[in-house]
Amino acid sequence: MPDVNSLFRLDGRVAFVAGAASGIGLASAEGLAAAGALTICADINAPGAEQAALGIRARGDRAESMTLDVTDPAAVARSFRAMEEKHGQIHVVVSTPAVNIRKRLLDYTSADFDRVLRLNLAGGFHVLQAAGRHMQARRCGSIILFSSMRAMTVEPGQSIYATTKAGLIQMVRGLAVELGPAGVRVNCIAPGVVETPLTAPIKSKPEWYQAYANRNALNRWATAGEMAGPVVFLASDASSYVTGTVLFVDGGWTAIDGRFAPPV
Ligand SMILES: NC(=O)c1ccc[n+]([C@@H]2O[C@H](COP(=O)([O-])OP(=O)(O)OC[C@H]3O[C@@H](n4cnc5c(N)ncnc54)[C@H](O)[C@@H]3O)[C@@H](O)[C@H]2O)c1
């Protein structure tokens, strides 16, 4: 029986988080650092990445910052080479960047489509490739990408975003199969509704905000901090036999039919 209390610790490990300047990425970086990992906070928003690392260090945990555009494959590869030179090994990689253009499919322009796929799918692909190459060579590591409950259930205006979130799951499953023999784990987290800058436009519309709260079993939105536990779980030895899976952290959203509550 393993020591359950130490299973979730990440002391001596190096974690990399893309999207660490905001929302779920920031909460992930804070959680990984609090669990003991030296955490590299990467984001296209350079001051935001630096602020994230500063905040973590102010708590007494270890963090560095890095400016990175995940849509640029050469830049992603360069960032992994730089981390290898400095730290030797990266044990945990988390990637969150995504954009949602809410429009009906018939109104989507090719430019909208390209923008959403470029960040959500190609960005994830570039991180998976760079992290996978690094970890395969070292025969260890955990990669965590952020999908969404929209991979399973959709509504008007979300078809292209949902497409990318479903696509990420299949990429993660495929890489998990390919890297399993090398001891590298690859998983997705699929959140429900989480209060972050991405969803701030919904919060400003009380009817919409409340409808989403009522739609899940817990009848509320998640905080970004509630994503940190699942991230630390998938990053750590607590999930040593978990790969190729999707962890729904959606307050029960995808478990519920939602149209009617019978009087039982
Ligand atoms: N917030 C929710 O309710 C929710 C629900 C389901 C899934 N998700 C998923 O969780 C993930 C994180 O969402 P969030 O709400 O924290 O978003 P967010 O908008 O708060 O944060 C995204 C971060 O990614 C960064 N970023 C954007 N483009 C980048 C690029 N090209 N390279 C590097 N960094 C870039 C941004 O600067 C920002 O710091 C997303 O994949 C999103 O689809 C969120």
Ligand as a Chemical Component Dictionary entry (heavy atoms), coordinates in Angstrom:
data_LIG
# 
_chem_comp.id                   LIG 
_chem_comp.type                 NON-POLYMER 
_chem_comp.pdbx_formal_charge   0 
_chem_comp.three_letter_code    LIG 
# 
loop_
_chem_comp_atom.comp_id 
_chem_comp_atom.atom_id 
_chem_comp_atom.alt_atom_id 
_chem_comp_atom.type_symbol 
_chem_comp_atom.charge 
_chem_comp_atom.model_Cartn_x 
_chem_comp_atom.model_Cartn_y 
_chem_comp_atom.model_Cartn_z 
_chem_comp_atom.pdbx_ordinal 
LIG N1  N1  N 0  -13.962 28.744 -18.035 1  
LIG C1  C1  C 0  -14.815 27.756 -18.319 2  
LIG O1  O1  O 0  -16.000 27.765 -17.944 3  
LIG C2  C2  C 0  -14.333 26.549 -19.097 4  
LIG C3  C3  C 0  -15.238 25.494 -19.278 5  
LIG C4  C4  C 0  -14.833 24.377 -19.986 6  
LIG C5  C5  C 0  -13.546 24.337 -20.505 7  
LIG N2  N2  N 1  -12.695 25.381 -20.327 8  
LIG C6  C6  C 0  -11.363 25.281 -20.920 9  
LIG O2  O2  O 0  -10.376 25.521 -19.937 10 
LIG C7  C7  C 0  -9.258  26.168 -20.544 11 
LIG C8  C8  C 0  -8.897  27.423 -19.778 12 
LIG O3  O3  O 0  -9.982  28.326 -19.811 13 
LIG P1  P1  P 0  -9.972  29.674 -18.967 14 
LIG O4  O4  O 0  -11.394 29.969 -18.652 15 
LIG O5  O5  O -1 -8.968  29.592 -17.873 16 
LIG O6  O6  O 0  -9.479  30.730 -20.087 17 
LIG P2  P2  P 0  -8.809  32.171 -19.910 18 
LIG O7  O7  O 0  -9.212  32.931 -21.128 19 
LIG O8  O8  O 0  -9.098  32.745 -18.563 20 
LIG O9  O9  O 0  -7.238  31.863 -19.966 21 
LIG C9  C9  C 0  -6.605  31.468 -21.150 22 
LIG C10 C10 C 0  -5.123  31.865 -21.078 23 
LIG O10 O10 O 0  -4.493  31.421 -22.280 24 
LIG C11 C11 C 0  -3.633  32.453 -22.717 25 
LIG N3  N3  N 0  -3.407  32.347 -24.148 26 
LIG C12 C12 C 0  -4.259  32.715 -25.146 27 
LIG N4  N4  N 0  -3.689  32.492 -26.319 28 
LIG C13 C13 C 0  -2.480  31.970 -26.092 29 
LIG C14 C14 C 0  -1.418  31.522 -26.934 30 
LIG N5  N5  N 0  -1.509  31.605 -28.268 31 
LIG N6  N6  N 0  -0.295  31.010 -26.370 32 
LIG C15 C15 C 0  -0.184  30.964 -25.006 33 
LIG N7  N7  N 0  -1.140  31.387 -24.168 34 
LIG C16 C16 C 0  -2.281  31.875 -24.709 35 
LIG C17 C17 C 0  -4.336  33.742 -22.334 36 
LIG O11 O11 O 0  -3.438  34.844 -22.319 37 
LIG C18 C18 C 0  -4.892  33.373 -20.970 38 
LIG O12 O12 O 0  -3.942  33.650 -19.954 39 
LIG C19 C19 C 0  -9.650  26.407 -21.992 40 
LIG O13 O13 O 0  -9.114  25.362 -22.779 41 
LIG C20 C20 C 0  -11.146 26.333 -21.990 42 
LIG O14 O14 O 0  -11.679 25.919 -23.235 43 
LIG C21 C21 C 0  -13.060 26.492 -19.627 44 
# 
loop_
_chem_comp_bond.comp_id 
_chem_comp_bond.atom_id_1 
_chem_comp_bond.atom_id_2 
_chem_comp_bond.value_order 
_chem_comp_bond.pdbx_ordinal 
LIG N1  C1  SING 1  
LIG C1  O1  DOUB 2  
LIG C1  C2  SING 3  
LIG C2  C3  SING 4  
LIG C2  C21 DOUB 5  
LIG C3  C4  DOUB 6  
LIG C4  C5  SING 7  
LIG C5  N2  DOUB 8  
LIG N2  C6  SING 9  
LIG N2  C21 SING 10 
LIG C6  O2  SING 11 
LIG C6  C20 SING 12 
LIG O2  C7  SING 13 
LIG C7  C8  SING 14 
LIG C7  C19 SING 15 
LIG C8  O3  SING 16 
LIG O3  P1  SING 17 
LIG P1  O4  DOUB 18 
LIG P1  O5  SING 19 
LIG P1  O6  SING 20 
LIG O6  P2  SING 21 
LIG P2  O7  DOUB 22 
LIG P2  O8  SING 23 
LIG P2  O9  SING 24 
LIG O9  C9  SING 25 
LIG C9  C10 SING 26 
LIG C10 O10 SING 27 
LIG C10 C18 SING 28 
LIG O10 C11 SING 29 
LIG C11 N3  SING 30 
LIG C11 C17 SING 31 
LIG N3  C12 SING 32 
LIG N3  C16 SING 33 
LIG C12 N4  DOUB 34 
LIG N4  C13 SING 35 
LIG C13 C14 SING 36 
LIG C13 C16 DOUB 37 
LIG C14 N5  SING 38 
LIG C14 N6  DOUB 39 
LIG N6  C15 SING 40 
LIG C15 N7  DOUB 41 
LIG N7  C16 SING 42 
LIG C17 O11 SING 43 
LIG C17 C18 SING 44 
LIG C18 O12 SING 45 
LIG C19 O13 SING 46 
LIG C19 C20 SING 47 
LIG C20 O14 SING 48 
# 
